[in-house]
Amino acid sequence: MPGATEIYICYPGQAIRDGKVEYSGLETRDEAEADAASRVRNDPTIAKIAYYAVKEDGSFRSLYSFENPHAAKVPKRRSALDDLNPPSEGVPRKKPLFQRIRAIFEED
């Protein structure tokens, strides 16, 4: 089969289209399966690998796709507010500065 094989290598949280693309001369599903096993063994952080056979006229077909169940999950995004602990209900809250200054003048 003339043409090439496109290999899309994706890491956790990455879509196939966003994955790294490599080209190879693989022609069969068995070759693609062995190549995927080898790649995941060398880099266990790979989440998904997809192999597409591309012909010279631009048409393509899927040869093999592998999802690594042992790949790390996408880390949860943290914000700066995650570290702030809101005061508990029983603790009295301090009045804002403007209200404290205003209270000084209103006491008279």
KALIN-V928681 format. One record per pair of residues at least 6 apart in sequence whose C-alpha atoms are under 8 Angstrom apart, sorted by the first residue. I is the first residue (numbers start at 1). GAP is how many residues later the second one is. Records with the same first field share a line. If there is no record, write none. Layout:
# KALIN-V928681
I = GAP / GAP
This chain:
# KALIN-V928681
1 = 26 / 54
2 = 53 / 54
3 = 22 / 50 / 51 / 52 / 53
4 = 19 / 20 / 21 / 22 / 49 / 50 / 51
5 = 18 / 19 / 20 / 21 / 22 / 46 / 47 / 48 / 49
6 = 15 / 16 / 17 / 18 / 45 / 46 / 47 / 48
7 = 13 / 14 / 15 / 16 / 17 / 42 / 43 / 44 / 45
8 = 8 / 9 / 11 / 12 / 13 / 14 / 41 / 42 / 43
9 = 7 / 10 / 11 / 12 / 13 / 37 / 38 / 39 / 40 / 41
10 = 6 / 8 / 9 / 10 / 36 / 37 / 38 / 39
11 = 8 / 34 / 35 / 36 / 37
12 = 33 / 34 / 35 / 59 / 60 / 61 / 62
13 = 60 / 61
16 = 32 / 34
26 = 6
27 = 26
28 = 35
29 = 34 / 35
32 = 19 / 31 / 32
33 = 31 / 33
36 = 13 / 30
40 = 6 / 28
44 = 26 / 27
45 = 26 / 27
46 = 22 / 25
47 = 20 / 21 / 22 / 23 / 24 / 25
48 = 17 / 18 / 19 / 20
49 = 16 / 17 / 18
50 = 12 / 13 / 14 / 15 / 16
51 = 11 / 12 / 13 / 14
52 = 8 / 9 / 10 / 11 / 12
53 = 7 / 8 / 9 / 10
54 = 6 / 7
87 = 6
